[in-house]
């Protein structure tokens, strides 16, 4: 299975740390966050990885090169203008011809990808989103599930009065290549705001996989979360098979 790591964002909430360093390259336990992510993917058999770049792209390219040193082959996609989470995938349509994985570059986790893939394959949907429970639902994309795990509603960063669950998008997806046909061919597009709601409106099946309570997952997109990641992953991520 190929993977896409979304690493193009400017990380404005983490300035001044990200003024000279891309968010995925911030250090954690002596290694860049992105290096932990590649090790996690490698532990689950992923060998082909695409990474989109925009903010300080050379920092990532200089560190990882073609990926051989980390046991993967990396394809870079340089975006002169940010294309959004879905637009970045659409640009690499030819790269994703089979079931593929999308991971947000600011997400750290030891999620069992093999279990996520088995769930996806057993439900035969267009895509499966990893979900986790959050304390502040207004900061996330919220997901409502049916009895069989099928997603019935998706709302990105709701207002307090719109909150209907504490189940949130974890930023890890397994998608079928047919999803790409539903991404606009030009301009920016976001999975949470644009693509997933449209798929649901068209009656196409998306499923949610609630990650186990023992699974560690955090995004480092804010100073508070970055500090928490230092505590949760301070000794490095121990990948689960």
C-alpha positions, 0 to 999 in steps of 0.5 A: 500500500502506498501512502501520502503524507501531507506536509505542505502546511505553514504551521502558523500556530507554531510560529516562531518555531516554524519560521525556519523549520517546516512543522513536520520537521520539528524535533521529537525525541531527537528526530524530526516528527516526519522521521517517526511517521516514516518509521511507523509506515515502514513497520507496517510494510509501506515502502512507497511514500509521496510527500507534498511540500510548500513551506521550506521544502528544501529542509525536508528534501535535504534530510530525507533525500529519496528515502532509501536511508529510511527504507522507503522510496519518496516521491515529492510533490512541490506545490507553488500554491497550497492545494489542500488535503484533497487537492494534494492527492488529486495532483498525484492521481497517477501515483495512486492506482490501488487502495492507499493511505493518507496521513496528516504530517502533523499527526503522531500515532502508533495506530495499528495500520494492519487492523485499520486495513482489515476493517476497511477491506471487510466493509468494502467502502470508498474510504475508512477514516480513523476516529478518536475521542476528543475533549474539545470537539469544536477544534476538529472534524466531527463524525457521526456513525451508523450502527455498522460503522458507516459514516452518516455525517461529517462536520468540520470544526463546528460551532459549540451549538453544532457539536453532536459527538466527541468522535473526531477525524484523526487525520489517517485515511485509507481510500480507494482510488475512485475517491480521486474522481470526486476531487475537483481537478483544479484549485484547492480542495479539502477532504473534511470540508469538501470531499467527504461531505459530497461523497455522503450526499451522493450516497457513497459509503465511508466508514469510521474506525474508532481507534482503541483507547490504548492507541496514542494519537496526537497532532502537533499543530499547536504549542500545547499539543506539541508539548504534550507530544513530547510527553506522550512520545518522548521515548519515541514511537513503538510501532505496533505490528 
